[in-house]
């Protein structure tokens, strides 16, 4: 009984560790560059740009390679080892050029681990509902990770993040190794191999491109909210900056039950209907953000934001795995929609700051991006279903 329970905890345990691993590193990376390598603000900007560019490439290349092998766990072990080497390298190097090399060569491919986990789930027969539930565990890790990093910095300094990252990498490697042993044991016992569920949506390459573009726009709207919240709260509403943290914290916390609810709804409601619902709620949220005037309203409307992002994060990932038959490529391409969305969010924030409406105008642009994004997704999927039934 305990062995069965242990096996059932392997996947959520792995999701928690992968989430913590990068929830500790990513929000603190700029601070590490400044504290350990005396990087200037402009240097921080280009280093993060190079690092994210390398991550974009790795998110396509590594999962595609895993698709050809039909194995996602061994590459995950490699990602854990690369994370450990990254922590050692960042501890050892003394200059910014060495740190950049470590981030590009080690950090970028190491960051693909969580995409490989979701590819493994799909390969082993998980549907959208299970993927969404596991995604909720990753969201929990991103709530716990930044406070953990802050605590370590406050008590032991910025360098303390690197041993913590190394410990997480070792634990992640141990969890993944246990998953590998479990799979080999099943094979040795002659148990039937699992395979991806038969729920694929036949979509052409142009349809996949439309869905991808649609999700880039949806992700851009969400990235804008995260980036502009502090400016909007302080300069738009005249509130203390702490309220921006409260608002984003409420949205992040509410995202977990929203993802769990989506996991239940996923078997009864189509992915397209859920994406449309999330987008519709998002448009209402963006509209309300332009008229809120106090902290109570600001915090309350974040419940709508939580539902919108839960749909994008959970149902969106599952949808990509249904329209792209290669699980690794599907997960990697979905991960890159978030990276590209972050790039698009920059001009949106700049536009808001340059208008007479102030940063509230950014939310109106986000509403437009959301409408355009969901229209592209609907057109692609409706066209695919019409073609399939013709």
Secondary structure as GFF3:
##gff-version 3
##sequence-region A 1 390
A	DSSP	alpha_helix	2	25	.	.	.	ID=ss1
A	DSSP	three_ten_helix	26	28	.	.	.	ID=ss2
A	DSSP	alpha_helix	29	37	.	.	.	ID=ss3
A	DSSP	alpha_helix	41	69	.	.	.	ID=ss4
A	DSSP	alpha_helix	73	92	.	.	.	ID=ss5
A	DSSP	alpha_helix	96	102	.	.	.	ID=ss6
A	DSSP	pi_helix	103	107	.	.	.	ID=ss7
A	DSSP	alpha_helix	108	110	.	.	.	ID=ss8
A	DSSP	alpha_helix	113	123	.	.	.	ID=ss9
A	DSSP	alpha_helix	128	156	.	.	.	ID=ss10
A	DSSP	alpha_helix	160	188	.	.	.	ID=ss11
A	DSSP	alpha_helix	205	231	.	.	.	ID=ss12
A	DSSP	pi_helix	232	236	.	.	.	ID=ss13
A	DSSP	alpha_helix	242	265	.	.	.	ID=ss14
A	DSSP	alpha_helix	271	289	.	.	.	ID=ss15
A	DSSP	alpha_helix	295	300	.	.	.	ID=ss16
A	DSSP	alpha_helix	302	310	.	.	.	ID=ss17
A	DSSP	pi_helix	311	315	.	.	.	ID=ss18
A	DSSP	alpha_helix	316	323	.	.	.	ID=ss19
A	DSSP	alpha_helix	327	354	.	.	.	ID=ss20
A	DSSP	alpha_helix	360	389	.	.	.	ID=ss21
###
